[in-house]
Amino acid sequence: MHASRRLGPSSGRGVVASALACLLLAACSPDDVSVEAHDLSAADRATCAALVDDLPDTLAGEQRRSVDPDDALGAAWGDPAYVLTCGVPEPTDYEPTAECSVIKGVGWYVSDDQLSDPGLDATPIALSLTPYVEVQVPSRYRTEGIDRALAELAPVLKEHLGEGLSCL
């Protein structure tokens, strides 16, 4: 595993799609951040719910925000928001030889296109733990906040999640 691989300075499509879904539904407060739901087993749903309940009130210096729906298996911090979603599928471009950035014992996978362009939002996925968790990170936080945020999340992720995939 390559612990020195930095994720800092990748794609906001998830945040934009979530915001658009929120606007189209017109059921969420302007301050709520939409969190996408995924099909999960009852066990994974329970694991994710317990994880979300234990997530911190601040992340990389940003305050936690309300999410839509209220019972979403995710959380958000800051504006623009870091958005954590628990129970996401394995990325389609993952290969067993994929490189991860290991931060405080958690292997985070980021697609090559996001790694190569620090001006894009990034969506690291904690593939070394399961159910998988992704964190949408706005490009604004790529240089200063991404590694800090992922390091702050590591203890609670390791506490709640099981062993996932391996990456180099």
C-alpha positions as CSV (number, residue, x, y, z in Angstrom):
1,M,0.0,0.0,0.0
2,H,1.2,3.5,-0.8
3,A,0.8,5.5,2.3
4,S,2.6,8.5,0.7
5,R,0.0,8.9,-2.1
6,R,-1.8,12.1,-1.4
7,L,-5.4,12.7,-2.4
8,G,-5.2,16.4,-2.0
9,P,-5.8,19.0,-4.6
10,S,-11.3,15.8,-8.0
11,S,-15.6,15.6,-9.5
12,G,-18.7,17.2,-8.0
13,R,-21.1,15.1,-10.0
14,G,-22.4,13.5,-6.9
15,V,-22.9,16.7,-5.0
16,V,-24.5,18.4,-8.1
17,A,-26.7,15.4,-8.7
18,S,-27.7,15.4,-5.0
19,A,-28.5,19.1,-5.1
20,L,-30.5,18.7,-8.3
21,A,-32.5,15.8,-6.8
22,C,-33.2,17.9,-3.7
23,L,-34.4,20.8,-5.8
24,L,-36.6,18.5,-8.0
25,L,-38.2,16.9,-5.0
26,A,-38.8,20.3,-3.4
27,A,-39.2,18.5,-0.1
28,C,-35.9,19.4,1.5
29,S,-34.8,22.5,3.3
30,P,-32.3,24.7,1.4
31,D,-29.9,23.9,4.2
32,D,-30.2,20.1,3.9
33,V,-27.7,18.1,1.8
34,S,-29.2,15.2,-0.1
35,V,-27.7,11.8,0.5
36,E,-28.3,9.1,-2.1
37,A,-29.8,5.8,-0.8
38,H,-28.4,2.4,-2.0
39,D,-29.9,-1.1,-1.7
40,L,-28.4,-2.8,1.3
41,S,-28.9,-5.9,3.3
42,A,-30.5,-5.5,6.7
43,A,-27.1,-6.2,8.4
44,D,-25.3,-3.6,6.3
45,R,-28.2,-1.1,6.8
46,A,-27.8,-1.6,10.6
47,T,-24.0,-1.2,10.4
48,C,-24.3,2.0,8.4
49,A,-27.0,3.4,10.8
50,A,-24.7,2.8,13.8
51,L,-21.8,4.4,12.0
52,V,-23.8,7.5,11.0
53,D,-25.0,7.9,14.6
54,D,-21.3,8.0,15.8
55,L,-20.0,10.4,13.2
56,P,-18.4,13.6,14.6
57,D,-20.1,17.0,14.8
58,T,-17.2,18.6,13.0
59,L,-15.0,17.3,10.2
60,A,-11.8,19.0,9.2
61,G,-13.0,22.1,11.0
62,E,-16.4,22.1,9.3
63,Q,-19.8,21.8,11.2
64,R,-22.1,18.9,10.5
65,R,-25.2,19.8,8.5
66,S,-28.7,18.4,8.2
67,V,-29.2,15.8,5.4
68,D,-32.2,14.7,3.4
69,P,-33.8,12.4,4.0
70,D,-33.5,12.6,7.8
71,D,-32.8,8.9,8.1
72,A,-30.1,8.9,5.3
73,L,-27.2,6.6,5.8
74,G,-24.8,9.5,5.5
75,A,-23.8,12.8,6.8
76,A,-22.5,16.2,5.6
77,W,-20.2,18.9,6.9
78,G,-19.4,22.4,5.7
79,D,-20.5,24.5,2.7
80,P,-19.7,23.3,0.1
81,A,-20.3,20.0,1.9
82,Y,-18.1,17.0,2.5
83,V,-20.8,14.3,2.0
84,L,-20.3,10.8,3.5
85,T,-22.5,8.0,2.2
86,C,-22.4,4.5,3.8
87,G,-23.3,1.4,1.7
88,V,-22.1,2.5,-1.7
89,P,-21.3,-0.1,-4.4
90,E,-17.8,-1.1,-5.3
91,P,-16.4,1.3,-8.0
92,T,-16.7,-0.1,-11.5
93,D,-13.1,0.8,-12.3
94,Y,-11.6,-1.1,-9.2
95,E,-9.0,-3.7,-10.0
96,P,-7.3,-5.9,-7.3
97,T,-4.0,-4.2,-8.2
98,A,-5.5,-0.7,-7.6
99,E,-3.5,1.7,-5.5
100,C,-5.0,3.1,-2.4
101,S,-4.0,5.9,-0.1
102,V,-3.8,4.5,3.4
103,I,-4.7,7.1,6.0
104,K,-4.7,5.9,9.6
105,G,-5.2,2.3,8.6
106,V,-8.0,2.9,6.1
107,G,-7.4,2.2,2.4
108,W,-9.0,4.9,0.3
109,Y,-9.5,4.4,-3.4
110,V,-9.8,7.3,-5.8
111,S,-10.1,7.0,-9.6
112,D,-7.1,8.0,-11.6
113,D,-8.9,10.8,-13.4
114,Q,-9.7,12.4,-10.0
115,L,-6.2,12.0,-8.8
116,S,-4.7,13.5,-11.8
117,D,-6.7,16.8,-11.7
118,P,-6.6,18.6,-8.3
119,G,-9.2,21.0,-9.6
120,L,-11.9,18.4,-9.6
121,D,-13.9,17.3,-6.6
122,A,-12.8,13.9,-5.3
123,T,-14.8,10.9,-4.1
124,P,-12.5,8.6,-2.1
125,I,-14.1,5.2,-1.2
126,A,-12.9,3.3,1.8
127,L,-12.5,0.0,0.1
128,S,-10.5,-1.7,2.8
129,L,-13.7,-1.7,5.0
130,T,-17.2,-2.9,4.4
131,P,-19.9,-1.8,3.8
132,Y,-18.1,0.7,1.6
133,V,-18.1,4.3,2.5
134,E,-17.5,7.2,0.1
135,V,-16.8,10.8,1.0
136,Q,-17.5,13.4,-1.7
137,V,-14.9,16.1,-1.2
138,P,-15.3,19.5,-3.0
139,S,-12.2,20.7,-4.8
140,R,-12.0,23.6,-2.4
141,Y,-10.8,21.1,0.3
142,R,-8.4,19.1,-1.9
143,T,-5.2,21.0,-0.8
144,E,-6.0,21.5,2.9
145,G,-8.8,19.4,4.1
146,I,-9.1,16.0,2.4
147,D,-6.3,14.1,4.2
148,R,-7.4,15.7,7.5
149,A,-11.0,14.7,7.0
150,L,-10.2,11.1,6.0
151,A,-7.8,10.8,9.0
152,E,-10.5,12.1,11.4
153,L,-13.0,9.6,10.0
154,A,-10.7,6.6,10.3
155,P,-11.3,5.6,13.9
156,V,-15.1,5.6,13.7
157,L,-15.0,3.7,10.4
158,K,-12.6,1.1,11.8
159,E,-14.8,0.7,14.9
160,H,-18.0,0.0,12.9
161,L,-17.0,-1.6,9.6
162,G,-15.7,-5.0,8.7
163,E,-12.8,-6.0,6.5
164,G,-13.2,-5.1,2.8
165,L,-11.1,-5.3,-0.3
166,S,-7.3,-5.0,-0.4
167,C,-5.5,-2.6,-2.5
168,L,-1.8,-1.8,-3.0
